[in-house]
Amino acid sequence: MSRIRRILHPTDFSPASSAAFRRALELARANRAELVLVHVLPATPLDVEKVFAWEERKAEIRSLQAEHQLGIPRADDEDSPSAKRVFEGPFTQEVLDEFSPEGRAWAKMVDAWAGRAYNAGAKVRPILRVGIPYQEILAAARESTADLVVLATHGRGEIPRLLVGSVADRVIRMAPCPVFTLREV
């Protein structure tokens, strides 16, 4: 069996995730592996008002350019603040200022858990992602080349899992690496 170099721990900050975090941290320390701590938000953490203000400014520039067709370069989208989907910590105040209040709260929570791992002697990389949780967890596992995923399952039973599926079930079936699960008791 090859050495575990990178462990991905997706968290929703629930009590079950807290137990899985402790196990992931234990495994990371024992293997001297990097712990990639991921939280997935279903909506963008960016301050939408800032993005809209930038889009309005770009529209004004394009309007002026349309009036002066000769010699004025078109304003391209390259300078616009994109609707990012992946944010890597630690989250500086400059980055936090771009987030909505809810996004700031989640980023601070990810940083706090990363701080706990760092203080326990682990190498840790905090990440905040935006999207569909199971898809973002799978993408994070691939992008970080995780050797192991450690996640909590909430154990809601067979019927709810069959009707709507679960994040853990999808990650277990589609992960590019082994998945270690801890069930909430």
C-alpha positions in Angstrom: 0.0 0.0 0.0 1.4 3.4 -0.9 1.9 6.2 1.6 -0.9 8.6 2.4 0.4 12.0 1.5 -2.9 14.0 1.3 -6.2 13.6 3.1 -9.3 15.4 2.1 -11.9 16.2 4.8 -15.1 17.7 3.6 -17.1 19.2 6.4 -20.5 20.7 7.1 -19.4 21.6 10.7 -22.0 19.2 12.2 -21.2 17.1 15.3 -20.6 14.1 13.0 -18.2 16.1 10.9 -16.4 17.2 14.0 -15.7 13.5 14.8 -14.6 12.9 11.3 -12.3 15.9 11.5 -10.6 14.5 14.6 -10.0 11.2 12.8 -8.7 12.9 9.6 -6.4 15.0 11.8 -5.2 11.9 13.6 -4.5 10.2 10.3 -2.8 13.3 8.8 -0.5 13.6 11.8 0.3 9.8 11.9 1.2 9.8 8.2 2.7 13.3 8.1 0.2 14.0 5.4 -1.4 17.3 4.3 -5.0 17.8 5.5 -7.2 19.5 2.9 -10.2 20.9 4.7 -13.1 21.6 2.4 -16.5 23.2 3.0 -19.0 23.6 0.1 -21.5 26.4 -0.1 -24.5 26.0 -2.3 -24.4 29.7 -3.4 -21.7 32.2 -4.1 -20.1 33.7 -1.0 -19.2 36.9 -2.9 -20.9 40.2 -2.2 -23.2 40.4 -5.1 -23.6 44.1 -4.8 -19.9 44.6 -5.6 -20.1 42.3 -8.6 -23.2 44.1 -9.9 -21.5 47.5 -9.5 -18.6 46.3 -11.5 -20.9 45.0 -14.2 -22.6 48.4 -14.4 -19.3 50.1 -14.7 -18.3 47.8 -17.6 -21.6 48.6 -19.3 -20.9 52.4 -19.0 -17.5 51.9 -20.5 -18.9 49.9 -23.4 -21.5 52.6 -24.0 -18.8 55.2 -24.2 -16.8 53.0 -26.5 -19.9 52.6 -28.8 -20.0 56.4 -29.1 -16.4 56.6 -30.1 -15.9 53.6 -32.4 -12.5 54.7 -33.6 -9.3 54.0 -31.6 -10.9 53.0 -28.3 -10.2 49.4 -27.2 -13.1 47.3 -26.0 -13.3 46.7 -22.3 -12.7 43.0 -21.8 -13.9 40.7 -19.1 -10.4 39.9 -18.0 -10.3 42.6 -15.3 -13.7 41.8 -13.9 -14.1 40.1 -10.6 -15.2 36.6 -11.6 -17.7 34.6 -9.8 -15.1 32.3 -8.3 -16.0 28.8 -7.2 -12.9 27.9 -5.2 -11.3 30.0 -2.4 -8.2 28.8 -0.7 -7.4 30.0 2.8 -6.1 31.4 5.0 -8.7 34.0 4.3 -7.2 37.5 4.5 -9.3 40.5 5.4 -9.0 41.6 1.7 -10.6 38.3 0.6 -13.2 38.4 3.4 -14.2 41.9 2.4 -15.3 40.5 -1.0 -17.7 38.0 0.7 -21.2 38.5 1.8 -21.8 38.4 5.6 -22.7 34.7 5.3 -19.7 33.9 3.1 -17.5 35.6 5.7 -18.9 33.5 8.5 -18.3 30.2 6.6 -14.7 31.3 5.7 -14.0 32.2 9.3 -15.3 28.8 10.4 -13.1 27.0 7.8 -10.1 29.0 9.0 -10.9 28.3 12.7 -10.9 24.5 12.0 -7.7 24.8 10.0 -6.2 26.7 12.9 -7.1 23.7 15.2 -5.3 21.3 12.8 -2.3 23.6 12.4 -2.0 24.0 16.2 -2.2 20.2 16.5 0.9 19.9 14.3 -0.7 19.1 10.9 0.0 20.7 7.6 -3.4 22.0 6.5 -5.0 23.7 3.5 -8.4 25.3 4.0 -10.7 25.5 1.0 -14.2 27.0 0.5 -16.0 25.8 -2.6 -19.2 26.8 -4.2 -21.6 24.4 -5.9 -23.3 21.1 -5.5 -21.7 19.5 -2.5 -20.9 16.0 -3.8 -19.6 17.3 -7.1 -17.4 19.9 -5.4 -16.0 17.3 -3.0 -15.2 14.9 -5.9 -13.6 17.8 -7.8 -11.5 18.7 -4.7 -10.4 15.1 -4.3 -9.2 15.0 -7.9 -7.6 18.5 -8.0 -5.8 18.0 -4.7 -4.8 14.4 -5.7 -6.1 13.1 -2.4 -5.0 9.7 -1.3 -7.9 9.4 1.1 -11.2 11.1 1.8 -12.4 11.1 5.5 -16.1 12.1 5.8 -19.0 11.8 8.1 -22.3 10.1 7.2 -25.5 11.2 8.9 -27.1 7.8 8.7 -30.6 8.9 7.8 -31.6 5.5 6.7 -32.3 3.6 3.5 -35.6 5.3 2.4 -34.4 8.9 2.5 -31.1 7.8 0.9 -32.9 6.0 -1.9 -35.3 8.9 -2.5 -32.8 11.8 -2.6 -29.4 10.1 -2.3 -26.7 11.4 0.1 -23.6 13.3 -0.4 -21.6 10.6 1.4 -23.1 7.9 -0.8 -22.2 9.7 -4.0 -18.7 10.4 -2.8 -18.2 6.8 -1.8 -19.3 5.6 -5.2 -17.4 8.1 -7.4 -14.3 9.2 -5.4 -11.0 8.8 -7.2 -9.4 7.4 -4.0 -10.5 5.4 -0.9 -13.1 6.9 1.3 -13.1 6.5 5.1 -16.5 7.2 6.6 -17.6 7.7 10.2 -21.3 7.4 11.0 -23.0 9.8 13.3 -24.2 8.0 16.5 
